[in-house]
């Protein structure tokens, strides 16, 4: 289950009030922070390969002003200007509005993904390259291939099921899905939450395995351990032969006791 999103710059509300229609798309950070702290890393990083694209994402476009693909509650797809960046660098972009966030879902048995909006509808591209987000289920028109760029690391060209590419119009004011070839205007960045990136997720799990205290290990073995034994057991936790190493250390302890 994808957790709620919190954005930089959101102000914590001090008083409760009924939300207006214009505020329906905003996130109450005070409520979200508790969930985020409990569930892990909610920082935003750049996807490097097609295999990275999963979970909450922001599709950053090569528009005149840094912008991304967004949709409203009615399913209208539009360019939404980005505000959360470091020194106006799109490679550091983070969303400030839930309408800018899509949930990328891998299609089993393919290299395609679907993008679900905040309103539970999927991004779709029709036969003339027009985008909308009004469909509750995925068909071929709601699936896309994220092709990593060979020229610029950390960028992609997103291809529709008709072998066309998502592109920004020449005036930089609109988005279409009818580009025949890869150009600067079709090259996008995909920002994603760190906890969904395979390499970072694996690294986090590895660090978690390494975080075991000497006291905990001594309780498992049943005796005091020297530094070499502690390092051996920590290494075994990472490599997957922890239980065998525990037995070895226990046997060694018995031999030392009666030697």
N, C-alpha and C positions, 0 to 999 in steps of 0.2 A: 504494500500500500504506500503510495507516495505521500509524504508528509506535507503539511501546509508550508507556504513560502513566506519568508520575511525579507524585506528589502532595506538597503541602506537609505538613510534619510527619513524613514518613517518616524513620526512622533508618537510617543505613547499617550493614549487618551487618559485624561484625568477624570472626566465625567462621562457617565453613560447618556447617550442620546440616540434617538431613532435615526438610522441612516437615511439619507436622501437618495433619490434615484441616481444622482450623479456620483454618489460615493460607493455604489455597489461593487465596483471593481477594485477598491482599495483594500489593503490588508492591515488589520489591527495588529501591529507588531507586539504589543504587550502580551497578547494572547498567544502569538506564534512563538515568541522567544522561548517560553517554557518547553514547548514541544520540540523545538529545534535543539535545545541544549540536551534534551533527553535522548534524542535519536541520532546525533552524530554530526559530522562535518557538513555544513550547509554553504561553504564557500564555493565560489564559481571559478572554474578553470576552463581552458580551451581543449576541445576534443582534437585529438591528433590523427586518429584513424576512424574508419567507418565502424569498427567494432566498439569504439568508445561511445557512440551515440545512443544514449539510453537515459531514461528518466527525464526530469525537468531540463529543458534546453531553451536557449534564446538564439534565434537565427539572425545573426548580425549581417546587414547588407552593405554593399559598397556604394552607398548613396552619398549625395553631396554633403549632407550632415549625417553623422553617425545615427543610424536607425535600424530597426529590426522588424520582422514580420509580426503583426499583431492581429487580433480580431475582437470585435465587440460581441455583446450578448446575442445579437441577431445573426451572427455568422458572417458579417462583413469583414473582409480581410483588408488591412491597410498598413502603411508604413508608420511606425511609431518611433518618434525621436528618443534616443537614449540619453539619459542624464548621469547615470552612475558610471563614471570612467576615471581613470588616472591620467591626467594631462591630455584629455580628449583622445586617448588611444583606444580604438574599438576593440583591440585585443584584450583589454581589461574590462570590457563592458559587463555590467550586471543589470538585471531588471529593476525597475522601480514601480512597475504596474503589473498586476497579475495577467493582464491582457497580452503582455509580451511573452508570456511563458507557454511553452507547448510541452506535453509529455510524450517523449519519443518512445515508441514501442516496437520492438523487433518483430518481424513477421517470420514465424517458424519455417525453416526449410528454405529460406531465401536470404538475399542480402538487402532486402528492402525494410523500410521502417514506415510507421504511420505517426502522424503528429496530432495529438488530441489537445484541443484548447481548454481554457478554464471553464467553459460552459458545457463540457462533455461532448463536444462535436469534433469531427475530424477535418483537418485541412484537406481540401480537394481542389484539383485542377481539371477543368473541362476541356473539350476538344478544341476550343479557340484560345486556350491559355489563360482563362479567367479563373481567379481563385475565390473560394468561399469556404465556410466552415459550418455547414448546416446538417451534415450527415452523422447519424448515431453509430453506424457500423462501417467497417472498411470494405471497399470494393477496390478494383485496380486503380481507380481515379484517386483514391486516398492513400496510395502507397508511393514511396519515393526511394531512390537510391542515392546515398551520400557518397560521392566519389572524391576521395582525397586528392588534392592538387599535387602534382609532381613538381611544380615550380615554386610554390610558396607553402612551406610547412605550416600546418595548423589551419589550412583553409580547405574548402570543399566546393564542389559543383553539384548541386542537387538536381537530379534528373527525374522527370515525371515518367509515368508508365507509357507515354507516347514518345519516349526518347528525346524530349525537349528539356531545356534547362530553365530553372528559376532565374529570372533576371530583373534588374532594375531598369526602368525606362530611361531613355537618353537624358530626359530632364531631371532625373533623379527623384521624381515625385511619386512614382507608382511601381508596383510589382506585377510581373506577368510570368507565365510559364510556357512561353513559346519560342525561346531562343534556340536556334539550330546548332550553334557552335559555342564552345567555351571561350569566353572573353573576360575582361576585367569586370564587366557588369554582372557576370554570372558567378563570380567568386565570392563566397560567403565564409564567415566564421561561425562556428557553432560553439557557444558557451554552454557549459553544463555544470551540474553540481558535482563537486569533487568526490562525494561518497559513492557515485555511480560509475566513476572511471575505473576500469579494471586494474590498471597498474597501481593507482593510488589505494584502491580497496585492498589489493593483495598486500601492499606495503603496510597498511594499517593493521591488517590481520597478523602480519609477521611481527610487528612491534608489540601487538597484544600478547602474542605467544612468548616474547622475550621478557615481558613484564611479570616476572615471578620473583618473589623475594627469597633470600637465603633461608629465612625462618619457615616459609611455606614448604620449601624443599626438604628442610630438616624434619618437619612434621610428617611428610610423606615417607621419608626414608626411616625415620625413627631414631636418629642419632645426629650428633653435630657433624657438620661437613667442613672440609677445608675449601679454600678458594678454587683449587683445580677441579674438585668434584662439583662445585656449584656451576662453574663454567661448562663442564661436560654435560650436566643435566639441562642447562638452558639451551645449549646447542642441540641437544637431542630433541627438545620440544619443538624446535624449528624444523629439524630434519625429519621428524615423524617417527623416531625410534625411542621415544621417551620412556615407555614402559620397560623396554629391554634394558635401557641405561639405569633405570631405578633398581632393577633386579641385580645388575652388575655391582652397583654401589653397595647394595645391601649385603651381597655375598662377600665383597671385599671387607666390609665392616666386621662381619663374623670372623673372617680369617684373621684380621688384625687383632681381634679381641682374644683369640685363643693361641696366637703365635707367641 
